[in-house]
Amino acid sequence: MHQQTTLDNGLRVITTPMPQTRSVSICIFIGVGSRYETEPQAGVSHFIEHLCFRGTPKRTTAREISEAIEGVGGIINAGTDKELTVFWCKVAQPHLPLALDVLADILRNSRFDPPDIERERQVITEEINMSKDSPSQLVNMLIDELLWPRHPLGRDIAGSKESVAAITREMIVEYLGHQYLPANTVVSVAGAGEHGEMVSTVEQVLGEWSGPKTRPTYSPYKEQRFPRLRIEEKDTEQAHLCLALSGLPLLHPKRFTLDLLNVILGEGMSSRLFTEIRDRMGLAYSIHSYTEHFADTGSIAVYAGVEPKNLQVAVKAIIEQLSRLKEPVPQAELTKARELSKGRLLLRMEDSRSVAGWMGGQEILTQSILSVDQVIAIVDAITAEEIKELACELLVSSQLRLAVVGPVADEPLEEILVL
């Protein structure tokens, strides 16, 4: 059971008691990510997240920030996604006030000194280079471009080397002032501790934070014409592929049905893709599927790495497994998928950071929180007929996109994208 309090400045504080643990995790979610950026701003959300660890007047270096938490055995980090940014820390319970103080300090008092900006610009450029050198990461970026062409959702979260090179301190400070607002922030705390005490501690460090009680807006995604195939020739041992289709938004009533369909398709070593493509056909070492849900759109995708000469065979085999989902799922397989989905969720809930992320992530993205028991009830109620109907609705040839990275060129791949 979680409790929620909204401070006078609009900041939402959520606490979830876990009396069996000795740890406490704090996740501070900001409702902004790469989809909120204009083209010239591409990468600025991620840039700010990096710079927040460069130093404040109180902790003047990155080392002082990390030592404050690591010196008590804790962990501190952050991440930027397409619709949110999160700063998080996990410590032993007695160190909760310190952890909140450090997080609040880097969030509110980072200096953004010009020399730090230039050093971090180089770090991010190397991060972009690393992603492009990794074919499995690159192919995921290419499939996003096919899923959401000419839209911020289709861009790399880090931006491009060109856009990062053009970001100025003025752009950073202006973006921060418009996006990092208390009304656009959720502090989620999970672990040992009492709600009132935790709220009081949060209020001490963030209660004076002021700003308009508005939330930033973003460019909605509207379905448009898209290329179906993208190949980037690269000298690699494998051909890395992503096969994807449009999915469902985060609040769509059939969202959990699609997630369960994905479990059947490609989650775990007993999934259809793993059993068929890896175990029976021996075509891939790594193969899995995944779903993404955003405010107004979504996707379902399959990733695999295969020998280049087997690329067409693998794509056809994956499409065959997608087509099979339009047939009723046997009851035993449906039961197994339900239990896998529920079991993985329950196992996640043993960790205080996962619980803090579960609660705060829902609140920042949907302004409501489903409990674990509510989600389990939803999953238990999904029928084989509902999965079949959704498969027939979403898994259609016209929506298929394929991205490939590897030593392949001029392969007749588009003609085999048929469900």
Stockholm file with secondary structure:
# STOCKHOLM 1.0

chainA/1-419         MHQQTTLDNGLRVITTPMPQTRSVSICIFIGVGSRYETEPQAGVSHFIEHLCFRGTPKRTTAREISEAIEGVGGIINAGTDKELTVFWCKVAQPHLPLALDVLADILRNSRFDPPDIERERQVITEEINMSKDSPSQLVNMLIDELLWPRHPLGRDIAGSKESVAAITREMIVEYLGHQYLPANTVVSVAGAGEHGEMVSTVEQVLGEWSGPKTRPTYSPYKEQRFPRLRIEEKDTEQAHLCLALSGLPLLHPKRFTLDLLNVILGEGMSSRLFTEIRDRMGLAYSIHSYTEHFADTGSIAVYAGVEPKNLQVAVKAIIEQLSRLKEPVPQAELTKARELSKGRLLLRMEDSRSVAGWMGGQEILTQSILSVDQVIAIVDAITAEEIKELACELLVSSQLRLAVVGPVADEPLEEILVL
#=GR chainA/1-419 SS CCEEEECTTSCEEEEEECTTCSEEEEEEEESCCGGGCCSTTTTHHHHHHHHTTSCCSSSCSHHHHHHHHHTTTCEEEEEECSSCEEEEEEEEGGGHHHHHHHHHHHHHHCCCCHHHHHHHHHHHHHHHHHHHHCHHHHHHHHHHHHHSTTSGGGSCTTCCHHHHHHCCHHHHHHHHHHHCCGGGEEEEEEESSCHHHHHHHHHHHHTTCCCCSCCCCCCCCCCCCCCSEEEEECCCSSEEEEEEEECCCTTCTTHHHHHHHHHHHHSSTTSHHIIIIIIITCCEEEEEEEEEECSSCEEEEEEEEECGGGHHHHHHHHHHHHHHTTSCCCHHHHHHHHHHHHHHHHHHTTSHHHHHHHHHHHHHHHSCCCCHHHHHHHHHHCCHHHHHHHHHHHCCGGGCEEEEEESCCSCCCGGGCCC
#=GC SS_cons         CCEEEECTTSCEEEEEECTTCSEEEEEEEESCCGGGCCSTTTTHHHHHHHHTTSCCSSSCSHHHHHHHHHTTTCEEEEEECSSCEEEEEEEEGGGHHHHHHHHHHHHHHCCCCHHHHHHHHHHHHHHHHHHHHCHHHHHHHHHHHHHSTTSGGGSCTTCCHHHHHHCCHHHHHHHHHHHCCGGGEEEEEEESSCHHHHHHHHHHHHTTCCCCSCCCCCCCCCCCCCCSEEEEECCCSSEEEEEEEECCCTTCTTHHHHHHHHHHHHSSTTSHHIIIIIIITCCEEEEEEEEEECSSCEEEEEEEEECGGGHHHHHHHHHHHHHHTTSCCCHHHHHHHHHHHHHHHHHHTTSHHHHHHHHHHHHHHHSCCCCHHHHHHHHHHCCHHHHHHHHHHHCCGGGCEEEEEESCCSCCCGGGCCC
//
